[in-house]
């Protein structure tokens, strides 16, 4: 287990695709580090974020942002940014 002494949670992020399903990232983080540290780590969703699913994903409390791939090259990128900005304001 990583302790709060060795991990600066304010400068850490957990990133990845939803291999285990949505919402499991925070649980996996909290199994690796203390609950206090886990609550401070930002989780960046690394699945296929797009304008259609960004509002629902943004509403999930454990998702703090996105790692946007191909959609970042399309006009819909502005909609993705707007969705996460609105949900986390």
N, C-alpha and C positions, 0 to 999 in steps of 0.2 A: 504494500500500500504506500502510495506517495503521501507524504504529510504536508501540512500547510507550511512547514519550515523550508521545504525544498521546492515548492511550486508557487509561483506568483500568479494566483488565479486571475487577477485583474489584467494580466498580460498574456493570458492563455486562451486558446480557442480549440474546440474539438470540431473537426471537419470530417465529413464523409458522406457516402451514399447510404441510402436507407436499406442496406442489406438485411437487417433484422427487422425491418418495418419501422414506420414512423413512431416517434415517441420513445424509442428504446435507447437513443443516444444518451440522454440524461441519466437513465438508470445505469447504463454501463459505466459512465463516468463516475457516478456515485459509488459504484462497486470497486473502483480503482483508487479513488481518493476519498478523503473525509467528506461527509455531507456538506460541511461548511464550505470547503473548497469547491465541491461540485456545483453548489448553488451560484458560485461566482464565475464559473467558466462559461464563455459564450459558445453556443453550438450553431455552427453554420451548416445548413442543409446542403448537401452535395448531390442531390438527385436531379431530376430533370425539372428544374423550376422554370415556369413559363407564365405568361400573362393569365392563362386560364386557371392554374392551380396556386398561384402566388397568394391570393387573398386567403384561401383556406389554410395554406401552410403558415402564413404569417400570423394567423390567429392561434396557432399552437404555442402554448406558453414556453416550451423548451427550445423552440427554434428562434434564434436571435438574428438570423440573416441567411443569405444564400451564397453559394459558390455557383455563379451562373456561367454556363458554358456557351454553346452556340447561340442561345437566345440573346446574349449580350451584343451580338452583331446585328440584331434585328430591331426595328422600331419599337417592338413590344417591350424592350428592356426598360423603357421609361415607366411602363405599367407595373413591372415587377418592383422597381425601386419605389414607386408610389405606394404599392400594397404594403411592403414591409415598413415603410416610413409611417404610414397611417396607423398600422397595427401596434407599432412599438413607440409611438409618440407619448 
